Amino acid sequence: QVQLAESGGASVQAGESLRLSCAASGLSISNHCMGWYRQAPGKEREGVAAISTGGTATYYADSVKGRFTVSRDNAKNTVFLQMNSLKSEDTAMYYCAAGWGNYCGNVDFVPRRWGQGTQVTVSS
């Protein structure tokens, strides 16, 4: 059974940092594009960041470029999202996602599997 388990969400003040983790089981992330999506109340889910299998290619939404960094540790089967200089507009449920293959293409790749999400709340 494939599971993606996110952790690291919290309530923070604007300007602070958080690091989200996504631990995969039942699936080897080394064969899959991996990424993060988010959904704020009343808004559609949007792609935030994606990373290719080897980590050489990364993709970001314009709204987070320069502030967020996606990374992966294939040996630990885990993906990370480092979020710096958080803003109130970053408040959302953040979801880890695994792609169908090793190619991402862009931040809005089509996931084959979603995690349950972890809440990030940023107060200004």
ZADO-1210 file (C-alpha; in nm, 4 decimals, padded with zeros to 6 digits):
<atoms>
<atom x="00.0000" y="00.0000" z="00.0000" code="GLN" pos="1"/>
<atom x="00.1432" y="00.3336" z="-00.1069" code="VAL" pos="2"/>
<atom x="00.1437" y="00.6051" z="00.1551" code="GLN" pos="3"/>
<atom x="00.2850" y="00.9560" z="00.1627" code="LEU" pos="4"/>
<atom x="00.3039" y="01.0967" z="00.5139" code="ALA" pos="5"/>
<atom x="00.3589" y="01.4691" z="00.5519" code="GLU" pos="6"/>
<atom x="00.4844" y="01.6342" z="00.8686" code="SER" pos="7"/>
<atom x="00.6226" y="01.9654" z="00.9839" code="GLY" pos="8"/>
<atom x="00.3216" y="02.1902" z="00.9433" code="GLY" pos="9"/>
<atom x="00.2671" y="02.4483" z="01.2170" code="ALA" pos="10"/>
<atom x="00.1422" y="02.7953" z="01.3027" code="SER" pos="11"/>
<atom x="00.4152" y="03.0572" z="01.2689" code="VAL" pos="12"/>
<atom x="00.4622" y="03.4319" z="01.2359" code="GLN" pos="13"/>
<atom x="00.5319" y="03.6025" z="00.9067" code="ALA" pos="14"/>
<atom x="00.9022" y="03.5979" z="00.8237" code="GLY" pos="15"/>
<atom x="00.9676" y="03.2696" z="01.0000" code="GLU" pos="16"/>
<atom x="01.0662" y="02.9368" z="00.8446" code="SER" pos="17"/>
<atom x="00.9301" y="02.5843" z="00.8351" code="LEU" pos="18"/>
<atom x="01.0534" y="02.2576" z="00.6916" code="ARG" pos="19"/>
<atom x="00.7998" y="02.0075" z="00.5676" code="LEU" pos="20"/>
<atom x="00.8831" y="01.6402" z="00.5247" code="SER" pos="21"/>
<atom x="00.7133" y="01.3698" z="00.3226" code="CYS" pos="22"/>
<atom x="00.8010" y="01.0105" z="00.4061" code="ALA" pos="23"/>
<atom x="00.6970" y="00.7573" z="00.1428" code="ALA" pos="24"/>
<atom x="00.6180" y="00.3906" z="00.1959" code="SER" pos="25"/>
<atom x="00.5162" y="00.1269" z="-00.0549" code="GLY" pos="26"/>
<atom x="00.6771" y="00.3347" z="-00.3305" code="LEU" pos="27"/>
<atom x="01.0379" y="00.4111" z="-00.4133" code="SER" pos="28"/>
<atom x="01.0609" y="00.7831" z="-00.4719" code="ILE" pos="29"/>
<atom x="01.3847" y="00.7328" z="-00.6678" code="SER" pos="30"/>
<atom x="01.1671" y="00.6341" z="-00.9647" code="ASN" pos="31"/>
<atom x="00.9212" y="00.9218" z="-00.9378" code="HIS" pos="32"/>
<atom x="00.8925" y="01.2920" z="-00.9821" code="CYS" pos="33"/>
<atom x="00.7934" y="01.4263" z="-00.6401" code="MET" pos="34"/>
<atom x="00.6464" y="01.7548" z="-00.5352" code="GLY" pos="35"/>
<atom x="00.4315" y="01.9702" z="-00.3152" code="TRP" pos="36"/>
<atom x="00.0917" y="02.1236" z="-00.3722" code="TYR" pos="37"/>
<atom x="-00.1110" y="02.3491" z="-00.1473" code="ARG" pos="38"/>
<atom x="-00.4729" y="02.4470" z="-00.1087" code="GLN" pos="39"/>
<atom x="-00.5963" y="02.7514" z="00.0774" code="ALA" pos="40"/>
<atom x="-00.9592" y="02.7865" z="00.1897" code="PRO" pos="41"/>
<atom x="-01.1820" y="02.8780" z="-00.1029" code="GLY" pos="42"/>
<atom x="-00.9036" y="02.8320" z="-00.3565" code="LYS" pos="43"/>
<atom x="-00.8001" y="02.5601" z="-00.5973" code="GLU" pos="44"/>
<atom x="-00.5105" y="02.3299" z="-00.5234" code="ARG" pos="45"/>
<atom x="-00.1918" y="02.4646" z="-00.6807" code="GLU" pos="46"/>
<atom x="00.1517" y="02.3251" z="-00.7477" code="GLY" pos="47"/>
<atom x="00.4203" y="02.4762" z="-00.5267" code="VAL" pos="48"/>
<atom x="00.7394" y="02.2859" z="-00.6055" code="ALA" pos="49"/>
<atom x="00.8547" y="01.9735" z="-00.7879" code="ALA" pos="50"/>
<atom x="01.1801" y="01.7827" z="-00.8126" code="ILE" pos="51"/>
<atom x="01.3051" y="01.5269" z="-01.0614" code="SER" pos="52"/>
<atom x="01.4225" y="01.1812" z="-00.9590" code="THR" pos="53"/>
<atom x="01.7890" y="01.2754" z="-00.9370" code="GLY" pos="54"/>
<atom x="01.7185" y="01.6156" z="-00.7892" code="GLY" pos="55"/>
<atom x="01.8878" y="01.7934" z="-01.0781" code="THR" pos="56"/>
<atom x="01.5729" y="01.9637" z="-01.1996" code="ALA" pos="57"/>
<atom x="01.3449" y="02.1643" z="-00.9739" code="THR" pos="58"/>
<atom x="01.0357" y="02.3673" z="-01.0494" code="TYR" pos="59"/>
<atom x="00.8648" y="02.6355" z="-00.8445" code="TYR" pos="60"/>
<atom x="00.5523" y="02.8437" z="-00.8524" code="ALA" pos="61"/>
<atom x="00.6345" y="03.2104" z="-00.9128" code="ASP" pos="62"/>
<atom x="00.4871" y="03.3004" z="-00.5746" code="SER" pos="63"/>
<atom x="00.7473" y="03.0955" z="-00.3856" code="VAL" pos="64"/>
<atom x="01.0600" y="03.1312" z="-00.5982" code="LYS" pos="65"/>
<atom x="01.3556" y="03.2436" z="-00.3919" code="GLY" pos="66"/>
<atom x="01.1819" y="03.1526" z="-00.0649" code="ARG" pos="67"/>
<atom x="01.1049" y="02.7798" z="-00.0906" code="PHE" pos="68"/>
<atom x="01.3458" y="02.4968" z="-00.1687" code="THR" pos="69"/>
<atom x="01.2434" y="02.1420" z="-00.2548" code="VAL" pos="70"/>
<atom x="01.4885" y="01.8570" z="-00.1985" code="SER" pos="71"/>
<atom x="01.4886" y="01.4816" z="-00.1714" code="ARG" pos="72"/>
<atom x="01.6783" y="01.2042" z="00.0037" code="ASP" pos="73"/>
<atom x="01.6179" y="00.8943" z="-00.2058" code="ASN" pos="74"/>
<atom x="01.8029" y="00.6742" z="00.0441" code="ALA" pos="75"/>
<atom x="01.5539" y="00.7781" z="00.3136" code="LYS" pos="76"/>
<atom x="01.2620" y="00.7798" z="00.0695" code="ASN" pos="77"/>
<atom x="01.1772" y="01.1303" z="00.1851" code="THR" pos="78"/>
<atom x="01.1066" y="01.4639" z="00.0195" code="VAL" pos="79"/>
<atom x="01.1437" y="01.8016" z="00.1880" code="PHE" pos="80"/>
<atom x="01.0150" y="02.1532" z="00.1421" code="LEU" pos="81"/>
<atom x="01.2145" y="02.4263" z="00.3133" code="GLN" pos="82"/>
<atom x="00.9998" y="02.7378" z="00.3437" code="MET" pos="83"/>
<atom x="01.1678" y="03.0649" z="00.4384" code="ASN" pos="84"/>
<atom x="01.0353" y="03.4183" z="00.4739" code="SER" pos="85"/>
<atom x="00.6836" y="03.2891" z="00.5127" code="LEU" pos="86"/>
<atom x="00.3949" y="03.5198" z="00.4301" code="LYS" pos="87"/>
<atom x="00.0321" y="03.5142" z="00.5361" code="SER" pos="88"/>
<atom x="-00.0620" y="03.4170" z="00.1804" code="GLU" pos="89"/>
<atom x="00.1349" y="03.0931" z="00.2267" code="ASP" pos="90"/>
<atom x="-00.1320" y="02.9752" z="00.4694" code="THR" pos="91"/>
<atom x="-00.2740" y="02.6517" z="00.3293" code="ALA" pos="92"/>
<atom x="-00.2897" y="02.2776" z="00.3587" code="MET" pos="93"/>
<atom x="00.0264" y="02.1406" z="00.1995" code="TYR" pos="94"/>
<atom x="00.0166" y="01.8074" z="00.0188" code="TYR" pos="95"/>
<atom x="00.2995" y="01.5821" z="-00.0890" code="CYS" pos="96"/>
<atom x="00.2536" y="01.4238" z="-00.4310" code="ALA" pos="97"/>
<atom x="00.4210" y="01.1458" z="-00.6292" code="ALA" pos="98"/>
<atom x="00.4205" y="01.1543" z="-01.0073" code="GLY" pos="99"/>
<atom x="00.3610" y="00.8683" z="-01.2475" code="TRP" pos="100"/>
<atom x="00.7181" y="00.8575" z="-01.3720" code="GLY" pos="101"/>
<atom x="01.0531" y="01.0209" z="-01.3347" code="ASN" pos="102"/>
<atom x="00.9709" y="01.3294" z="-01.5422" code="TYR" pos="103"/>
<atom x="00.8124" y="01.6351" z="-01.3842" code="CYS" pos="104"/>
<atom x="00.8109" y="01.8875" z="-01.6658" code="GLY" pos="105"/>
<atom x="00.6698" y="02.1645" z="-01.4544" code="ASN" pos="106"/>
<atom x="00.5375" y="02.2387" z="-01.1084" code="VAL" pos="107"/>
<atom x="00.1853" y="02.1212" z="-01.2032" code="ASP" pos="108"/>
<atom x="00.2733" y="01.7623" z="-01.2842" code="PHE" pos="109"/>
<atom x="-00.0060" y="01.5055" z="-01.2653" code="VAL" pos="110"/>
<atom x="00.0216" y="01.3090" z="-00.9396" code="PRO" pos="111"/>
<atom x="-00.0516" y="00.9413" z="-00.9075" code="ARG" pos="112"/>
<atom x="-00.0672" y="00.9616" z="-00.5296" code="ARG" pos="113"/>
<atom x="-00.1409" y="01.2265" z="-00.2700" code="TRP" pos="114"/>
<atom x="-00.0599" y="01.2508" z="00.0963" code="GLY" pos="115"/>
<atom x="-00.3147" y="01.3526" z="00.3574" code="GLN" pos="116"/>
<atom x="-00.1708" y="01.7007" z="00.3996" code="GLY" pos="117"/>
<atom x="-00.0153" y="01.9111" z="00.6738" code="THR" pos="118"/>
<atom x="-00.1470" y="02.2527" z="00.7762" code="GLN" pos="119"/>
<atom x="00.0683" y="02.5633" z="00.7561" code="VAL" pos="120"/>
<atom x="-00.0697" y="02.8808" z="00.9097" code="THR" pos="121"/>
<atom x="00.1205" y="03.2078" z="00.8876" code="VAL" pos="122"/>
<atom x="00.0102" y="03.5034" z="01.0962" code="SER" pos="123"/>
<atom x="00.1066" y="03.8569" z="01.0016" code="SER" pos="124"/>
</atoms>
